[in-house]
Amino acid sequence: MSFSADQFGMSVIEPGGAVIKDSSYKGDGSTTFAKGDLVRINTSGQIVDAGTDSDTTGPCHGMILDNWTTAPTTSQYVPILQFASDTVLASQLYNATAADAEPQDIAVGTSLTLRNGAAGIWSVTTTTTKGIALVVDIKATDTWFNDGDDDDEDYGIVLVRFTQANIDARGA
């Protein structure tokens, strides 16, 4: 099996305490979403794209459940799967150099930066600066018998979650 960059979006593999919120958060009137986009709740309580730079845009709180081809207004509720600190996602690794985006090069316990590759396609970069996605496992170590998940696979898979401090935070 061979992966390419931005081949697929993140997927929830352990929902943990995650809950579907369909009438809690509204749009900001300017952000459109695709199913699978990662989002954050801003200081106004609105849903916007998740933080790809945790110093300026904030954390990640959940995942969009529906496609929004037009930006939801400040009076429209946006259904999301709101993550809990025990929600685990499978994510593709990204680096401009494919050989540097291999699970074998990442340590469990490392916090990686989010990347929005395309609508509904999110991954984590190998960059730890301003990282908010905590690596909790390397998929290949769980499926040693499946050579399709080798840990030397370019743009391979790691398992990540967001800490309680990250989930409790709000971004601008």
ABEGO torsion letter per residue (X at the ends): XBBBBGABBBBBABAEABBBBAAABBBAGABBBBBGBBBBBBAAGBBBBBBABAAAAEBBABBBABBBABBBBAABBBBBBBBBAABBBBBBBBBABAAABBAAABBBGBBBBBBBABBGBBBBBABABGBABBBABBAAAABAABAAABAABBGBBBBBBBBAAAAABBBX
